[in-house]
Amino acid sequence: MGSRFEFDPVNRVLLVRFEGRLTDESLGEFFRTGQKYWAATDARAAISDYSSAEWAVSAGFLRQLANQEPAVTDPAKRPRIVVAPTTVGFGMSRMFQIVGERKRPLLKVVRTLDEAFAELGIQSPHFEPLE
């Protein structure tokens, strides 16, 4: 499982793209690593794109993550969008959204990256890779 962090400095949006098999371990690692990128960029919003991911995450692990504190400070002011086009990914992401709604009130789940951009009011984003 690989993940690639990118940032749009004009819109201040952090984007992470996932590729390959998504497991409990790789998703847990993303949650730990994501905190570093939130802090480094001071992003106003984030998009997690699972378009190229194969879901192998357990429902129990997702519920556990949803009940943890978010990686971002001010979760009621910084929207997060999950892009999950597959039926399994969309369903698992919606479960995460519902279980964690109190801690992540601005989390939304959509099927395409264009929908994510529309949710955030972004036109012509330009994402640059982060180290």
N, C-alpha and C positions, 0 to 999 in steps of 0.2 A: 504494500500500500504506500503510495506516495502522496504528498501534499505539497502544493506550491503556493506561497504567499505572494500577493501582489498588492500594490497600493496606487490609488488615484489621488495625487496630491491636490488637484483642483477641487474635487468634490469631497475629499478626505474620507474615502471609502476603502476599507480593507477587504480584499477578496482572497479566499482560499479555494483552490481547485483540488479536488481529490481524484486520484486515479488508481484503479486496481481494486483489490479486495479490501473492503472496510470491515475491520474486526473490532471487538471490544478493546483490545490492546491498542490498535492504531488510533481509534477514536479517543481513547483516554489520553494518549500521547498528544494528540491535537489539542485537547482542552488545556493541557499543561503548557504547550508551546504557544498557543494562541495568546495567552496572557502577555507574553513578551512582546508580541507584535502590536497588541492593543496599546501597551505602554509606550512603545517606541514611536508609533505613528500618531497617537492621540486621535484615532479615527472617530468620525461622528456616526459612522454606521459600518456594518460588515455584511458580507455575503459569503455563505458557504455553498459552493457549487459541487453537488454530487452527481453531475451529469455523466461522468466517466467512472463512477464507482460501482462496484458489485457489493451489495449489502450482505454482510454476514455477521451483523451485530445482534446480540440477544436483546429481547424486549426488557428483561430484568436489568441489564446493564444500562440501557437507555433511561429507564425509570430512575435508577440510582443517579445518573448524571443530571437528570432534570431536577432532582431534589437538591443538588449541590448549589453552592453560590456561583453565580455567573463569573466568567473570566473578566468581564468588563466592569469598570466602575460606572455608576449611574445607569443601570439597565433600564430604568423607566424613561430615560432620555435619549438612549442610543439604540436605534432600530437594528435588528439583525434579521436577515432574510436567508432562508434555506431554499436552495434550488434542488428539487428532487423529482425528476421526470418519470422515474419508473414507479409502478404501482407499489412495490415493496418499500422503496425509499420514501415515497410520499406518505404512505401509511405509518411507517416508523417515525418519520419526522413530525407528523401530526400528533402522534402519541406523545412524543417528547414535548411538543408545544403545549398540549393540554395538561400534561402532568406538571410541567414547570411554569405554567401561566402566571402564578403569583410572583415568581422570581424573575421572569422574562416577559413582561407585559407587551413589549413591542416586537416579539418574535413572530414572523410570518413564514408560511410555507407556500411556495409557488412551484410551478412546473418548468419554467424557462428563465434563462438569464434576462431576457427582455422584460419579462414580468417583474423581476427583481429591480431592474433599473427604473421601471415605471413606478413601482412602490416607493422608491426613494426620490423620485423626481429628477433622475439623472438623464441627461442627453449627451451623447457622444463622449462616453467615459474613455479615459486613457490610463490603463493600468501598467505600472512598471514593476518588474520583479524585485522582491526584497531578498536580501541575503539571509 
